[in-house]
Amino acid sequence: MTESSEMSSAQPELVPTPKRPGWPKVVGILSIVFGGLTLVCGGFGLAVSFVMPNFMSSMMGGQFQDVPPPPMTPPVTPLIIGTALVGLLMNVVLVVAGVATLRRKPKGRTLHLVYAVVQAIVTVPSAWAQHNAQQTQMANMEAWVEQYGDTDEGRPIAQSMAQQKQVQQATAMIGPIIGVALGLAWPVFCIVWFGMIKRDAEAMGGGLPEEEGLY
């Protein structure tokens, strides 16, 4: 009994392996989904913004013989193009950050912070540029209606604009606010989560060293 007791007491005490937290999978998947959807929708929207003016002109050209076609699309300004391209690039970074976080790589946190800071800076001027483009398009339409609204070809458009004017004004005011709120939601979360909460391995709940896969 004594020898067996001594042998059992001499055995090393087993240390339980720390359990890895589950949040990296959730955040990583969400970042991949958000980044991928924004890339598809943003890329499609940017392409359409270049094609739509010519498409609308060709579609409406046959309907307006005596007057020029109305300006149905907002202008695409350099600021819109620049912020859109930066946004697309940052969403590529977000997808890469999501993959890295899903695989529990240290660079996932850094890439999320890079995405969040740049995207937060770009969101406001992007919404401002879109708002200004819509206001310019509305002003151009009003000028067109004032000049050609009494013609047979312009009268239906003038009546349609008069009916939709209040809705367009409300949309012009509310749209940028909603756009900024949606555009800042995930960047602000990433700044708070990765910049203030999950700043080291211990704060992430795993306690594993970096070579084990946690930040």
Buried (B, 14 or more C-beta within 10 A) or exposed (E): EEEEEEEEEEEEEEEEEEEBBEBBBEBBBBBBEBBBEBBEEBEEEBEEBEEBBEEBBEEBEEEBEEBEBBBBBBBBBEBBBBBBEBBBBBBBBBBBBBBBBBEBBBBBBBBBBBBBBBBBBBBBBBBBBBBBBBEBBBEBBBEBBEEBBEEEBBEEBBEEBEEEEEEBEEEEEEBBEEBBEEBBEBBBBBBEBBBEEBEEBEEBBBBBEEEEBBB
